[in-house]
Amino acid sequence: MKNYQYLMWPILMSMVLALSLPAHPPTEVKLIYNPETQILTVDILHPTPDIQKHIINEVLVFLNGEEIVRQSFTKQMNKEHHKMACLVNHAKPGDEIVVIAHCNVFGKKKVTYTIPGPGRE
């Protein structure tokens, strides 16, 4: 019986690895900030075969290190990506916006954007 214990670990680990292969963090996160409207548009590339089971389930937005938006989702927009928009009040040139997009199965992607000043776009 003890000989089988040594075989069980590799089999178990192979099964866990096989189940996690389709899971992946977001591939890319694109940010577009409009200083006139103060709207931040977030486009998250996250290919998935099932937009209700393997999704971007949470997006966090920080302005200069302070969390200003925490948005949760129960399904993804489509099989390729997820989009959202939010208001970023009082942002000015030189301020830093950080966005973290979480996959409900595995991983996250963090991107940083510094608001350009006049003539620095």
WOFEN-V704355 format. One record per pair of residues at least 6 apart in sequence whose ideal C-beta (glycine too) atoms are under 6 Angstrom apart, sorted by sequence separation. I is the first residue (numbers start at 1). J is the second residue. D is the distance in whole Angstrom. If there is no record, write none. Layout:
i->{I & I}
j->{J & J}
d->{D & D}
This chain:
i->{48 & 76 & 77 & 102 & 33 & 61 & 61 & 100 & 101 & 32 & 46 & 60 & 100 & 31 & 44 & 59 & 99 & 30 & 71 & 58 & 98 & 29 & 57 & 97 & 28 & 69 & 26 & 27 & 96 & 26 & 55 & 56 & 95 & 55 & 93 & 52 & 51 & 91 & 93 & 51 & 59 & 61 & 63 & 56 & 51 & 48 & 64 & 64 & 47 & 63 & 45 & 62 & 44 & 44 & 61 & 43 & 60 & 42 & 59 & 41 & 58 & 56 & 57 & 39 & 40 & 57 & 40 & 38 & 55 & 38 & 54 & 42 & 44 & 29 & 29 & 26 & 25 & 29 & 23 & 25 & 29 & 31 & 23 & 25 & 26 & 25}
j->{54 & 82 & 83 & 108 & 40 & 68 & 69 & 108 & 109 & 41 & 56 & 70 & 110 & 42 & 56 & 71 & 111 & 43 & 84 & 72 & 112 & 44 & 73 & 113 & 45 & 86 & 44 & 45 & 114 & 46 & 75 & 76 & 115 & 76 & 115 & 75 & 75 & 115 & 117 & 76 & 84 & 86 & 88 & 82 & 79 & 79 & 95 & 96 & 80 & 97 & 81 & 98 & 81 & 82 & 99 & 83 & 100 & 84 & 101 & 85 & 102 & 101 & 102 & 85 & 86 & 104 & 88 & 87 & 104 & 88 & 105 & 99 & 101 & 99 & 101 & 101 & 103 & 109 & 105 & 107 & 111 & 113 & 106 & 108 & 109 & 109}
d->{4 & 5 & 6 & 5 & 5 & 6 & 4 & 6 & 5 & 4 & 5 & 5 & 5 & 6 & 5 & 5 & 5 & 4 & 6 & 5 & 5 & 5 & 6 & 5 & 4 & 5 & 5 & 4 & 5 & 5 & 6 & 6 & 5 & 4 & 5 & 5 & 5 & 6 & 3 & 4 & 6 & 6 & 6 & 4 & 6 & 6 & 6 & 6 & 6 & 6 & 5 & 4 & 6 & 5 & 5 & 5 & 5 & 5 & 5 & 5 & 4 & 5 & 6 & 6 & 5 & 4 & 5 & 6 & 5 & 5 & 5 & 6 & 5 & 6 & 5 & 5 & 5 & 5 & 4 & 3 & 4 & 5 & 4 & 6 & 4 & 5}
